[in-house]
Amino acid sequence: MNSFVGQDGTIKFHYPRYGIEEVMPYSPQPRARPNSWINLVVKGDKGFEQHRGNWGMNTGQFDWNARDDRLATSRLWKSMWLHAGQHVVVPASRIYESTTRHGDRQWFAVKRRDTDPLWIAALGRVQAGAYRTEWHVSFVTVDAGPVFHAIHDRPREVVCLRDWDEATSWLSAQDEAHMRKLIRPAGPEFLESYRVHDDVLKPSFNAERCAEPWPAP
């Protein structure tokens, strides 16, 4: 396919533009849940590589997200933190979060204010899964900033790297001080949120409508 297709079905970028070799073609996913397929980019022996893998480490515990304050101390995360080839970025066009602050649960989409994809900082490793040996990935999270805090009951957010330069820095896994500077929340000058249908993550919901504002304008 040689291109990253967003959750709304539009092409966000072509892998060759970033010097990324497409290793495992990945069909567009309008939504992803823990322990489902995700797209990812990793630094290989010869350059940047695109793969597909599993969201989660298959440990049987809550291993989908890696807290920034535990990267160097957790038995799981420290085995990947600052190790070349195990810093991963996950491209996405939107992130879905929900809140019950206003009564019933309401769902929101988060996207960049421009047309570029989100580059989500993650840690990953190749390991045996239930059916195959594949990449397993956990997103790095940080204390929520104003965009996520308003729409997410848990005060955390995934780390959204600002551009491809930051993504390549993250993939290099060099210089802990610099890595820590990349791990920070994003403000409204970078991200925006909007309401989506409250069935957005249900398999029965029409995938073509996942990115649509709700109620429709």
N, C-alpha and C positions, 0 to 999 in steps of 0.2 A: 504493500500500500504506500509506503514511503512518506506518509503524512500523518499528522496528529489531527484527528477529527474530534471536535468538542461534543459536549453532551447535547447540543442542539442540532448536531448533524453537519455543522459547517467546518471547513478545514481551517485550523488555527495556524499551522505552520507545516513546512516540509522538512523532514529530518535532515536531508543533505545540506540545507541552509545552515544548520548548526554543526555540521560535521559529525552527525550521529548515524551510525550504521544500524539499520533495522535488522535485528536478529530474529525476532518472533513477531510476525504480523498480529495486530491487535484490533479486533472489531470494536467500534464505538460502543461505549456503555453509558447510557443516560444517567444511571445511578449506580453506586457501589456501596455495599455493606461490608462490615468485617467478615473476613474469610471468603471474599469473592475476588474475582479477577480484577487486577488493576494494571495499568501501563506504567512503566518506569524507565529511567535512564541511569546508567551506571558507567563509571570509568573502567574500561577493560584494559587489557595488555597493550593494545594498539591504538586505543582512542575511545571515544564515547560510544556506548552501545545502548540500543533500545531493546528491552525485554518485556515480557508480561510475567506477572507473578501473583502471589496471594497476599491479600491485606491481612496481616497477622502472622505470628510466629508459630502457630500450631502447638502452643504449650498447654492449652487447656485453661489458660487464665486470661485476664484482660491485657493482652499484649499487642493491641492494635495501635496504641499510642505510646510514645516514649517521652516522659516528662523531662524538661530541660535540666531540672535540678537533680536528676538521678542518672544522667548520662554517664558520669565517671564513676558512679558508686554501685549501681545496680549490677548484679551478677550477669544479667542478660545484656543490658545495653553497653556496659563497658567493654564487652568482647567485640563490639563493632565501632564504638566511638573512637574517632581519630585513626581508624584503620583504612588505608587506601583500598578502594574497591568495595567498601561496605557503607560508604556514604552514598545515598541514592536520592534522586529527585523524581517526583511524581508529577507529570503534567496533568492539569485539569482545567476545564473551562469554568466550572462552578463547584461550590461546596454547599451542602445542605445542612442546616442546623434548625433546632426547634426550641420553643420556650412555652412554659405554662404560666408565665407571669400575668397574663391577661385573661386567665380562665382556662378554657380548653386549649389543648396543645395546638400551636400554630407553627407552620413550617416556613422557612425563609431560604432563599438562595443567596450566596455570596459570590461576587465576581469582581474582577479588576475593572477599574473605570475605563481603561483603554481596551483594545481588542486583542492584546497578547494573552497567552495562557498563564495560568498560575503555575509556578514552580514550587512544589511543596517539598520541604526538607524532610528527609527520612533516613532511616538506617535499615540495612537489609543484609541477608545472607542466603546462600543456596543451601537448601536442606530438603530432606525427604518429607513429602506430604502424605496425605491419605492415599493418593492415587499416583503420584509422580514426584520426581525430584525437580524442584523449581525454586525461584526466588520467593522469599518471604520477607515482608516489609512492614515496618512500623513508622508512623508519622511522628515527627518531633513536635511537641506542644509546649506552649509558653503561657504565662498568665494573660488572660484575654484583654485586648484593647477595646476601644469604644465601639467598634463595629460588631465584634462578636459578643461582647458583654450584653448588648441590648437584645440579642436574639438567641442566646444560648444559656440555659440554666446552669450549666457547669462553667466555672470561671476560667476556662482554658480555650486556646485556639491553636490550630495547626500553624506552623511557621511557613509563611509565604515569602519566598525569596523575591527580590524586587525585579530582577532581570536575569538574562542568560549569563552575564559576567558573575553575578552572585552565585548562580547555579554551578558554574564551573569551579568557583572557589570552594563551594560546599563539597563538590565531588572530589576535589583534590585532597581533602581531609588533612590539611597541613596547618600548623600554627593554631593552637587551641584558643589563644586570645582572639584571633580573627574569626574563628568559627563561632565563638560566643557572641561576637558583634552581629553576626548574621541571624542569631536567634533572638528575635524581638517581635512584638505584635505589630500589626499594620493598622494605620489610621484611615480615616475617611478620605484623605487625599489620594489613597491608593486603592481602597476597596469600597464597594457599595453593596447593600443588601436590599432585597425586595421580597414581598410575600409570594409564595407559590401555593399550589393546591395542597391541602393537608393530606392527601393520599399519595404524595409524590414518590415516596419510597416503597409503596406497595407494588408487588409484581403485576397485579391486575390493572394498575393505572397505565393509561396510554403513554408509552415511552416518549412519543413525539411531543407530548405536552409538558414534560418535566421542566423545561426551561422557561415556560410561559409565565408571565405575571398572573396573579390571581387576587381578586377578581380581574377578569380581562379588562384592559383599558378601553 
